[in-house]
Amino acid sequence: MRKIGVIIPGVVQADYLGELYRGIADATKANRCSLVTSIQNVWRQDNLSPLFGRNGCDGAVVIVPYNFEQIIARCRENDLPCVLVDYAGERDNQLYPTIEATNRTGMVQVVEHLLALGHHRIAFITGAMHNASAQQRLQGYYDALEAGGIISNPALVIEGSWLPPENYAAAQTLLRLSPRPTAIIASSDIGAFAVYRAARECGLEIGRQISITGFDDMRTASTSQPPLTTVRQPTYRLGQVAVEMLLRCVNGEALPEKHVQLETQLMVRESTGRVPSSF
């Protein structure tokens, strides 16, 4: 029986990582493989030794863990086949097969949607900028503003992370600006819900007085109040395809594509509306 490792940056919950992990777990089961999980983040760093050596894994799916460069170096030292779900930079893209969503295109669609609603003062809270996905989403924001004839304002772009506290603090900073932004884009749904909190504390009605968007289309995005305009990425499928690619590598088969991108889809809901008439 093949043994597949997954190196993941957080505890699996009902969010992006949870859906991604579910795709990986189902694909390993469907291919009659066992799964070894290693969590690597600031608070928890599992022993990586079970992944390597004679009784180690045949390959690993790597999802931008804490100490990413050191972990990738160790995988290379042990000749462990890997597939990267997201990555840090172009060098990693050259070393290993990768799979990701169309991050830039998805964010371009978000900005185009907001511009069509009359928004020009559009703020952006990034994800963790050591991730290629965060870099690509930010680039999509800049590209769409430029295409729409809007000069980007550095004061409206704040570096955040994938966690709520940083997004909440960033939203507070943006909402204190005068004039404040009429729309705030968060780079994840978790981030968007932190922006919801900050906006409500300012007495703003989401979707009417301020527009807020996310990225991921978590299960709670459609049931939140108001339902969140966001970008759906095929998270479960990303996990499945990562395992399929990895098994081809482990079996010595050529990959049809070394770098795979799966399409995203803009989901327009009630958290976005036309720019308020007072702006």
Secondary structure by P-SEA (a helix, b strand, c coil): cbbbbbbbcccccccaaaaaaaaaaaaaaaabbbbbbbbbccccccccccccccccccbbbbccccaaaaaaaaaaaabbbbbbcccccaaaaaaccccccaaaaaaaaaaaaaaaacccbbbbbbcccccaaaaaaaaaaaaaaaaacbbbbcccbbbbcccaaaaaaaaaaaaaccccccbbbbccaaaaaaaaaaaaaacccccccbbbbbccccccccccccccbbbbcaaaaaaaaaaaaaaaaaacccccccbbbbbbbbbbccccccccccc
